[in-house]
Amino acid sequence: MLPHESISSRRNFLKIGAAIAAGVSGLSLAPQPSLAQEDPAWLIGPQKGYTPEIGTLVSMMAFTRMQVLANVKGLSQQDLDFLLDAKANTIGALLMHLAATETYYGMNSFGGIKWDSWSDEVKKKWDIPMNLDEPARKAIKGNNLDYYLNTLHESR
């Protein structure tokens, strides 16, 4: 086999392998056809009562929230506080980050508040989960799942 032939066959192998991996990984997220027809949460796109763009955004946010809630269901405080390594974020911190992101973007987009001009009280509550990193590893721990779910619910 010539060197250029082996490169070509490696590329084909990688392309085929990637296509198979993508197909298999997508299976777990794809709803069963009957589920998609019965549950509008699986449909991403324009929604009744909204402009097409806002409706699509609302449907994406609802789908993401549904996926997050399904994946954290039943997690213990120990699970929520687990750190994979010294630079990782905990699941609890990531849940708080979602709430902080929705809060800040909501204040900016819908409240007309200039980015980073929130009150000190708002910054005190949301800056650490928004920025994550070492401060979040130190501050966001010791809470049960209900705490995080309530925070997510309140932020929306």
Secondary structure, DSSP 4 states (H G I P E B T S, - for coil): --HHHHHHHHHHHHHHHHHHHHHHHHHHHSPPHHHHHH-GGG--S--TTS-HHHHHHHHHHHHHHHHHHHHHTT--HHHHH--SSTT---HHHHHHHHHHHHHHHHHHHTT-PPTT---HHHHHHHHHHHH-HHHHHHHS-S--HHHHHHHHHHH-
